[in-house]
């Protein structure tokens, strides 16, 4: 216990110091929200890795590896190739340029500038803010599960310890504190996952022995798609890979990088760092063999850590889980607070605020949202990755296509964009609740594994394409400003 406490006190103390140092550099709402667009490629890339592959992937990915076996490695591969590398190549440069041209600091702010649509701004801010809170609950749950198993702390104590430290350095230091602490957290997380994977495979006797023993339990734990089924495997891979393209706490990294040219270096760094996405799913499958009896699948990785690592290794891994969760939680707090203050309060309700007042409001809002997430996390409703998939499905249905088409297709219609958001979210939510309403007819068996993300984004895609082909595009002024930073002739 003393080793765990010593490692965590030193680690959390470093994060708090970074928050205090960065507080002096957060002098405006722009600094608080996107770091004044001054962040370098290494910090940007590693903070992206930490925000993406959080305690949700470490704890939740391990839980799915424990439940479904080696087929979950395809999920990790999708995370790396689609959710990371392709996202940086397709979106990075254009988002950096467009948001600078529009002076947008939030994703809803981008929609308002690109489409001239305040309705899209408000809907995106509201839907994203609400479901990011649900996502934050899953992040806190992942950290608390690690404290619970590795330090024998009550679940609630893990939630409170994690939440309080994050609230402090986020409210004090803003976005710069988030990205710099995230860089440190990414390095700790990578070291912890590599150590756990190496020691786990050594303990079980290598990959060949792992495959043999999994096959003895259930051949579906070795084969693809195995016991998961194609519908479930493909749906989930798309949620946590393509879904990142609409996640504002990840997209904001493109806003804040100092120069678009730095994205080339950042893409290489982020791809290498993202390769750790494969490890939680693999170690989760190892845990199925070594710790087959668990109260909850979310305890698979902490229980495995306790079995194969010594006290110092366990303390490092706990720090890695906490690091991963904190980086994501802090990033989400920044996104929600900036969006609520700037998009809902200032632009939606048309309230005037001085720069100093807006900065103060951001700090207060980040604390309020954090406390709400913490209180909900004390009695979480589901497994970590179930919560994540639900929230990501709704957020991606809101933001994915309006963002992608917004930076590539000048003809994209503001009205079609808004209806794509509304109908995409509605379709995803209806798909989730349909099986729970006994009065409704059952879905066909072949559709049972299809996730609400696939349904919501499919509906959103059809609406935005068809609506843009028959509807009016945004004004020439909005298009010219988005693409070139000018308002065109006569404007």
C-alpha positions as CSV (number, residue, x, y, z in Angstrom):
1,X,0.0,0.0,0.0
2,X,2.8,2.4,0.9
3,X,4.4,1.9,-2.6
4,X,1.1,2.6,-4.3
5,X,0.5,5.7,-2.2
6,X,4.0,7.0,-2.8
7,X,3.9,6.6,-6.5
8,X,0.4,8.2,-6.8
9,X,1.3,11.1,-4.5
10,X,4.4,12.0,-6.6
11,X,2.5,11.5,-9.9
12,X,-0.6,13.5,-8.9
13,X,1.6,16.2,-7.4
14,X,3.4,16.6,-10.7
15,X,0.0,17.1,-12.5
16,X,-1.1,19.7,-9.9
17,X,2.2,21.6,-10.4
18,X,1.7,21.6,-14.2
19,X,-1.8,23.0,-13.7
20,X,-0.5,25.8,-11.5
21,X,2.3,26.6,-13.9
22,X,0.0,26.7,-16.9
23,X,-2.5,28.9,-15.0
24,X,-0.3,31.9,-15.7
25,X,-0.5,31.2,-19.5
26,X,-4.4,31.0,-19.5
27,X,-5.2,34.7,-19.7
28,X,-8.2,34.6,-22.0
29,X,-11.1,32.3,-23.1
30,X,-9.1,31.4,-26.2
31,X,-6.1,30.3,-24.0
32,X,-8.5,28.3,-21.8
33,X,-10.3,26.6,-24.7
34,X,-7.5,25.9,-27.3
35,X,-4.3,27.1,-25.8
36,X,-4.1,30.1,-28.1
37,X,-3.3,27.8,-31.0
38,X,0.3,27.5,-29.8
39,X,0.8,23.8,-29.1
40,X,3.6,21.8,-30.8
41,X,3.3,18.5,-32.7
42,X,4.7,16.2,-30.1
43,X,2.5,17.5,-27.3
44,X,-0.5,17.6,-29.6
45,X,0.0,14.0,-30.8
46,X,0.7,12.5,-27.4
47,X,-2.2,14.3,-25.8
48,X,-4.4,13.0,-28.6
49,X,-3.2,9.4,-27.7
50,X,-3.9,10.0,-24.0
51,X,-7.3,11.5,-24.6
52,X,-8.4,8.7,-27.0
53,X,-6.9,5.6,-25.3
54,X,-8.1,6.5,-21.9
55,X,-9.1,4.3,-18.9
56,X,-12.1,3.5,-21.1
57,X,-9.9,1.6,-23.5
58,X,-7.6,0.1,-20.8
59,X,-10.3,-1.1,-18.5
60,X,-13.2,-1.3,-20.9
61,X,-11.1,-2.8,-23.8
62,X,-9.7,-5.3,-21.4
63,X,-13.3,-6.2,-20.3
64,X,-14.3,-6.8,-23.9
65,X,-11.1,-8.9,-24.5
66,X,-12.0,-11.0,-21.5
67,X,-15.6,-11.5,-22.8
68,X,-15.0,-11.9,-26.5
69,X,-11.3,-13.0,-26.9
70,X,-8.8,-12.3,-29.6
71,X,-11.3,-11.0,-32.2
72,X,-11.2,-7.8,-30.2
73,X,-7.7,-7.1,-31.6
74,X,-9.6,-6.0,-34.8
75,X,-11.1,-3.2,-32.7
76,X,-7.7,-2.1,-31.6
77,X,-6.5,-2.2,-35.3
78,X,-9.4,0.0,-36.3
79,X,-8.6,2.4,-33.5
80,X,-5.1,2.9,-34.9
81,X,-5.8,3.0,-38.6
82,X,-9.2,4.6,-38.8
83,X,-9.6,6.5,-35.5
84,X,-6.1,7.9,-35.4
85,X,-3.9,7.9,-38.6
86,X,-6.7,8.4,-41.1
87,X,-8.4,11.0,-38.9
88,X,-5.2,13.0,-38.8
89,X,-4.6,12.7,-42.6
90,X,-8.2,13.5,-43.6
91,X,-9.3,16.0,-41.0
92,X,-6.2,17.6,-39.4
93,X,-5.0,20.2,-41.9
94,X,-8.4,21.3,-43.0
95,X,-9.8,21.7,-39.5
96,X,-6.8,23.7,-38.5
97,X,-7.2,26.0,-41.4
98,X,-11.0,26.4,-41.3
99,X,-11.2,27.0,-37.6
100,X,-8.5,29.6,-37.8
101,X,-10.3,31.3,-40.7
102,X,-13.6,31.3,-38.8
103,X,-11.9,32.1,-35.4
104,X,-13.8,29.1,-34.0
105,X,-12.8,27.7,-30.7
106,X,-15.5,25.0,-30.4
107,X,-17.0,22.4,-32.7
108,X,-20.5,24.1,-32.4
109,X,-18.8,27.4,-33.1
110,X,-17.3,25.9,-36.3
111,X,-20.8,24.8,-37.4
112,X,-22.2,28.3,-36.8
113,X,-19.4,29.9,-38.8
114,X,-19.3,27.4,-41.7
115,X,-23.1,27.1,-42.2
116,X,-24.3,30.4,-40.8
117,X,-26.6,28.3,-38.6
118,X,-27.2,29.2,-34.9
119,X,-29.6,26.3,-34.7
120,X,-26.8,23.8,-35.5
121,X,-24.6,25.5,-33.0
122,X,-27.2,25.1,-30.2
123,X,-28.2,21.6,-31.0
124,X,-24.6,20.4,-31.3
125,X,-23.6,22.1,-28.0
126,X,-26.6,20.6,-26.1
127,X,-26.3,17.0,-27.5
128,X,-22.5,16.9,-27.2
129,X,-22.5,18.4,-23.7
130,X,-25.1,16.0,-22.3
131,X,-23.6,12.8,-23.7
132,X,-20.0,13.8,-23.0
133,X,-21.1,13.9,-19.3
134,X,-22.2,10.3,-19.7
135,X,-18.8,9.5,-21.4
136,X,-17.1,11.1,-18.4
137,X,-19.0,8.8,-16.1
138,X,-17.5,5.8,-17.9
139,X,-14.0,7.3,-17.6
140,X,-14.3,7.9,-13.9
141,X,-15.7,4.3,-13.5
142,X,-12.7,2.9,-15.2
143,X,-10.3,4.7,-12.9
144,X,-12.3,3.8,-9.8
145,X,-12.3,0.1,-10.8
146,X,-8.5,0.2,-10.9
147,X,-8.3,1.8,-7.4
148,X,-10.9,-0.8,-6.1
149,X,-8.9,-3.9,-7.2
150,X,-5.3,-2.7,-6.9
151,X,-5.5,-0.7,-3.7
152,X,-8.5,-2.3,-2.1
153,X,-10.2,1.1,-1.8
154,X,-14.0,1.5,-1.9
155,X,-15.3,2.3,-5.3
156,X,-16.5,5.7,-4.2
157,X,-13.0,6.7,-2.9
158,X,-11.5,6.0,-6.3
159,X,-14.1,8.2,-8.0
160,X,-13.5,11.1,-5.5
161,X,-9.7,10.9,-5.6
162,X,-9.6,10.9,-9.4
163,X,-12.3,13.6,-9.8
164,X,-10.9,16.1,-7.3
165,X,-7.4,16.2,-8.8
166,X,-8.7,16.6,-12.4
167,X,-11.1,19.3,-11.4
168,X,-8.2,21.2,-9.8
169,X,-5.7,21.3,-12.6
170,X,-8.3,21.7,-15.3
171,X,-10.1,24.7,-13.7
172,X,-6.8,26.3,-12.8
173,X,-4.7,25.7,-16.0
174,X,-7.2,25.3,-18.8
175,X,-6.4,23.6,-22.1
176,X,-2.6,24.1,-21.8
177,X,-2.6,22.3,-18.5
178,X,-4.7,19.5,-20.1
179,X,-2.4,18.9,-23.1
180,X,0.8,19.1,-21.1
181,X,-0.4,16.8,-18.4
182,X,-1.8,14.6,-21.2
183,X,1.6,14.3,-22.8
184,X,3.1,13.1,-19.4
185,X,0.1,10.8,-19.0
186,X,0.5,9.3,-22.4
187,X,4.1,8.3,-21.6
188,X,3.1,6.8,-18.3
189,X,0.2,4.9,-19.9
190,X,2.4,3.5,-22.7
191,X,5.0,2.3,-20.3
192,X,2.4,0.7,-18.1
193,X,0.6,-1.1,-20.9
194,X,3.8,-2.4,-22.4
195,X,5.0,-3.7,-19.0
196,X,1.6,-5.4,-18.3
197,X,1.5,-7.1,-21.8
198,X,5.1,-8.4,-21.6
199,X,4.7,-9.8,-18.1
200,X,1.2,-11.3,-18.9
201,X,2.5,-13.2,-21.9
202,X,5.5,-14.3,-20.0
203,X,3.3,-15.6,-17.2
204,X,1.0,-17.6,-19.5
205,X,3.9,-18.9,-21.7
206,X,3.6,-16.9,-24.9
207,X,1.0,-16.3,-27.6
208,X,0.8,-20.0,-28.7
209,X,-0.1,-21.1,-25.2
210,X,-2.6,-18.3,-24.9
211,X,-4.4,-19.4,-28.1
212,X,-4.4,-23.1,-27.0
213,X,-5.9,-22.3,-23.6
214,X,-8.5,-19.9,-25.0
215,X,-9.5,-22.5,-27.5
216,X,-10.0,-25.0,-24.7
217,X,-12.4,-22.6,-23.0
218,X,-14.3,-21.7,-26.1
219,X,-13.2,-21.8,-29.8
220,X,-15.1,-18.6,-30.2
221,X,-12.5,-16.8,-28.1
222,X,-9.9,-17.5,-30.8
223,X,-11.8,-17.2,-34.1
224,X,-13.0,-14.1,-35.9
225,X,-15.7,-12.9,-35.4
226,X,-16.1,-15.6,-32.8
227,X,-18.7,-15.4,-30.1
228,X,-19.2,-11.7,-30.8
229,X,-20.6,-12.1,-34.4
230,X,-19.9,-9.9,-37.4
231,X,-22.6,-7.4,-36.6
232,X,-21.4,-6.7,-33.1
233,X,-17.7,-6.7,-34.0
234,X,-18.0,-4.4,-37.0
235,X,-20.5,-2.1,-35.3
236,X,-18.3,-1.6,-32.3
237,X,-15.1,-1.2,-34.3
238,X,-16.8,1.6,-36.2
239,X,-18.1,3.3,-33.0
240,X,-14.7,3.6,-31.3
241,X,-12.8,4.2,-34.6
242,X,-14.8,6.2,-37.0
243,X,-16.8,7.7,-34.1
244,X,-13.7,9.6,-33.0
245,X,-14.1,11.8,-36.1
246,X,-17.0,13.5,-34.4
247,X,-15.6,13.6,-30.8
248,X,-14.8,17.2,-29.9
249,X,-12.3,16.5,-27.2
250,X,-10.1,14.8,-29.9
251,X,-10.9,17.2,-32.8
252,X,-9.9,20.2,-30.7
253,X,-6.3,19.0,-30.9
254,X,-6.3,20.1,-34.6
255,X,-7.6,23.5,-33.6
256,X,-4.8,24.1,-31.2
257,X,-1.7,23.0,-33.0
258,X,0.7,25.9,-33.8
259,X,1.1,25.3,-37.5
260,X,-0.7,23.0,-40.0
261,X,2.7,22.0,-41.3
262,X,3.4,20.4,-37.9
263,X,0.7,17.9,-38.6
264,X,3.0,15.7,-40.7
265,X,5.3,15.1,-37.8
266,X,2.3,14.8,-35.5
267,X,0.8,12.0,-37.7
268,X,3.8,9.8,-37.4
269,X,4.1,10.3,-33.6
270,X,0.4,9.8,-33.0
271,X,0.4,6.6,-35.1
272,X,3.3,5.1,-33.2
273,X,1.7,6.1,-29.8
274,X,-1.7,4.8,-30.9
275,X,-0.3,1.3,-31.5
276,X,-0.8,0.7,-27.7
277,X,-4.6,0.4,-28.5
278,X,-4.0,-3.3,-29.3
279,X,-2.6,-4.1,-25.9
280,X,-5.7,-3.8,-23.6
281,X,-7.7,-6.2,-25.8
282,X,-4.8,-8.7,-25.9
283,X,-4.2,-8.6,-22.1
284,X,-8.0,-8.9,-21.6
285,X,-7.9,-12.2,-23.4
286,X,-4.9,-13.3,-21.3
287,X,-7.0,-12.4,-18.2
288,X,-9.8,-14.7,-19.4
289,X,-7.3,-17.6,-18.9
290,X,-5.6,-16.4,-15.8
291,X,-8.5,-14.9,-13.8
292,X,-11.6,-16.6,-15.2
293,X,-13.8,-15.8,-12.2
294,X,-14.7,-12.1,-11.9
295,X,-17.7,-10.2,-10.4
296,X,-17.5,-7.8,-13.4
297,X,-15.6,-7.9,-16.7
298,X,-14.4,-4.4,-15.9
299,X,-12.2,-5.9,-13.2
300,X,-10.2,-8.1,-15.7
301,X,-7.2,-5.8,-16.2
302,X,-6.8,-4.7,-12.5
303,X,-7.1,-8.4,-11.4
304,X,-4.5,-9.4,-14.0
305,X,-2.2,-6.6,-12.9
306,X,-2.4,-7.8,-9.3
307,X,-1.5,-11.3,-10.4
308,X,1.5,-10.8,-12.8
309,X,3.1,-7.5,-11.5
310,X,5.0,-6.8,-8.3
311,X,4.1,-3.8,-6.1
312,X,6.1,-1.3,-8.1
313,X,4.8,-2.6,-11.4
314,X,1.2,-2.5,-10.0
315,X,1.7,1.0,-8.8
316,X,3.0,2.1,-12.3
317,X,0.0,0.4,-13.9
318,X,-2.4,2.1,-11.6
319,X,-0.7,5.4,-12.4
320,X,-1.1,4.6,-16.1
321,X,-4.9,3.9,-15.7
322,X,-5.3,7.1,-13.7
323,X,-3.2,9.0,-16.3
324,X,-5.3,7.7,-19.1
325,X,-8.6,8.5,-17.5
326,X,-7.5,12.0,-16.2
327,X,-6.4,13.1,-19.7
328,X,-9.7,12.2,-21.2
329,X,-11.8,13.6,-18.4
330,X,-9.9,16.9,-18.3
331,X,-10.2,17.3,-22.1
332,X,-14.0,16.7,-21.9
333,X,-14.4,19.2,-19.2
334,X,-12.7,21.9,-21.3
335,X,-14.9,21.0,-24.3
336,X,-18.2,21.1,-22.3
337,X,-17.4,24.3,-20.4
338,X,-16.2,26.2,-23.5
339,X,-19.2,25.1,-25.5
340,X,-21.7,25.9,-22.8
341,X,-20.3,29.3,-22.1
342,X,-19.5,30.5,-25.6
343,X,-22.1,28.6,-27.7
344,X,-25.1,28.4,-25.4
345,X,-24.7,31.4,-23.0
346,X,-23.0,34.0,-25.1
347,X,-24.3,33.2,-28.6
348,X,-27.4,31.2,-27.9
349,X,-28.8,33.4,-25.2
350,X,-27.0,36.5,-26.5
351,X,-25.4,37.4,-23.2
352,X,-22.5,39.9,-23.3
353,X,-19.4,39.0,-21.3
354,X,-16.0,40.6,-20.9
355,X,-13.0,38.4,-21.7
356,X,-12.1,38.2,-18.0
357,X,-15.7,37.2,-17.2
358,X,-15.8,34.6,-19.9
359,X,-12.5,33.0,-18.6
360,X,-14.0,33.0,-15.1
361,X,-17.2,31.4,-16.4
362,X,-15.3,28.7,-18.2
363,X,-13.5,27.8,-14.9
364,X,-16.8,27.7,-12.9
365,X,-18.5,25.7,-15.6
366,X,-15.7,23.1,-15.8
367,X,-16.0,22.6,-12.0
368,X,-19.8,22.3,-12.2
369,X,-19.7,19.7,-15.0
370,X,-17.0,17.8,-13.2
371,X,-19.0,17.6,-10.0
372,X,-22.1,16.4,-11.9
373,X,-20.1,13.7,-13.6
374,X,-18.6,12.6,-10.3
375,X,-21.9,12.3,-8.6
376,X,-23.4,10.2,-11.4
377,X,-20.2,8.0,-11.4
378,X,-20.8,7.1,-7.8
379,X,-23.7,4.9,-9.0
380,X,-22.9,4.1,-12.7
381,X,-25.6,2.3,-14.7
382,X,-23.5,-0.1,-16.9
383,X,-20.1,-1.5,-18.0
384,X,-17.5,1.1,-19.0
385,X,-17.5,0.3,-22.7
386,X,-21.3,0.1,-22.8
387,X,-21.6,3.6,-21.5
388,X,-18.9,4.8,-23.9
389,X,-20.5,3.2,-27.0
390,X,-23.8,4.7,-26.1
391,X,-22.5,8.2,-25.7
392,X,-20.1,8.0,-28.7
393,X,-23.0,6.9,-30.9
394,X,-25.1,10.0,-30.1
395,X,-22.2,12.4,-30.3
396,X,-20.9,11.0,-33.6
397,X,-24.5,11.0,-35.0
398,X,-24.5,14.7,-34.2
399,X,-21.1,15.9,-35.4
400,X,-19.4,13.4,-37.8
401,X,-21.0,14.2,-41.1
402,X,-21.5,18.0,-40.6
403,X,-17.8,18.2,-39.8
404,X,-16.5,16.0,-42.6
405,X,-18.8,17.5,-45.3
406,X,-18.2,20.9,-43.9
407,X,-14.5,20.9,-44.7
408,X,-14.7,19.0,-48.0
409,X,-18.0,19.9,-49.8
410,X,-18.9,23.6,-50.4
411,X,-22.4,22.7,-51.4
412,X,-23.4,21.2,-48.0
413,X,-26.7,22.7,-46.9
414,X,-27.2,24.4,-43.5
415,X,-30.7,23.0,-43.3
416,X,-29.6,19.5,-44.3
417,X,-26.9,19.7,-41.7
418,X,-29.3,20.5,-38.9
419,X,-31.7,17.8,-39.9
420,X,-28.8,15.3,-40.2
421,X,-28.0,16.0,-36.6
422,X,-31.6,15.8,-35.4
423,X,-32.6,12.7,-37.3
424,X,-29.3,10.9,-36.8
425,X,-29.5,11.3,-33.0
426,X,-33.1,10.4,-33.0
427,X,-32.4,7.2,-35.0
428,X,-29.6,6.2,-32.6
429,X,-31.7,6.8,-29.5
430,X,-34.7,4.9,-30.9
431,X,-32.5,2.0,-31.8
432,X,-31.2,1.8,-28.2
433,X,-34.6,2.0,-26.5
434,X,-36.6,-0.2,-29.0
435,X,-35.7,-3.6,-27.5
436,X,-36.6,-2.3,-24.0
437,X,-40.2,-1.4,-24.9
438,X,-42.2,-4.6,-24.8
439,X,-45.1,-3.2,-26.7
440,X,-43.0,-2.8,-29.9
441,X,-42.3,-5.7,-32.3
442,X,-39.0,-7.4,-31.9
443,X,-36.1,-6.6,-34.3
444,X,-35.1,-9.3,-36.8
445,X,-32.4,-11.6,-35.3
446,X,-29.9,-10.6,-38.0
447,X,-30.1,-7.0,-36.8
448,X,-29.7,-7.7,-33.1
449,X,-25.9,-7.0,-33.1
450,X,-26.1,-3.8,-35.0
451,X,-25.3,-0.9,-32.8
452,X,-27.1,2.4,-32.6
453,X,-24.0,4.2,-33.9
454,X,-24.4,2.5,-37.3
455,X,-28.1,3.3,-37.5
456,X,-27.6,6.9,-36.4
457,X,-24.7,7.7,-38.7
458,X,-26.3,6.0,-41.6
459,X,-29.5,8.0,-41.3
460,X,-27.4,11.2,-40.8
461,X,-25.4,10.5,-43.9
462,X,-28.4,10.0,-46.1
463,X,-30.1,13.1,-44.8
464,X,-27.1,15.4,-45.3
465,X,-26.3,14.1,-48.8
466,X,-29.8,14.1,-50.1
467,X,-30.7,17.4,-48.3
468,X,-27.6,19.1,-49.7
469,X,-28.3,18.0,-53.3
470,X,-31.9,19.4,-53.2
471,X,-31.3,22.3,-50.7
472,X,-29.5,25.5,-50.7
473,X,-25.8,25.7,-49.8
474,X,-24.4,28.1,-47.2
475,X,-24.0,31.7,-48.3
476,X,-21.0,32.7,-50.5
477,X,-19.8,34.8,-47.6
478,X,-19.7,31.8,-45.2
479,X,-18.1,29.5,-47.8
480,X,-15.4,32.1,-48.8
481,X,-14.5,32.8,-45.2
482,X,-14.3,29.1,-44.3
483,X,-12.1,28.2,-47.3
484,X,-10.0,31.3,-47.7
485,X,-10.4,33.5,-44.6
486,X,-12.1,36.2,-46.6
487,X,-15.8,37.1,-47.1
488,X,-15.6,37.3,-50.9
489,X,-16.4,40.2,-53.2
490,X,-19.0,42.7,-52.1
491,X,-19.2,41.4,-48.5
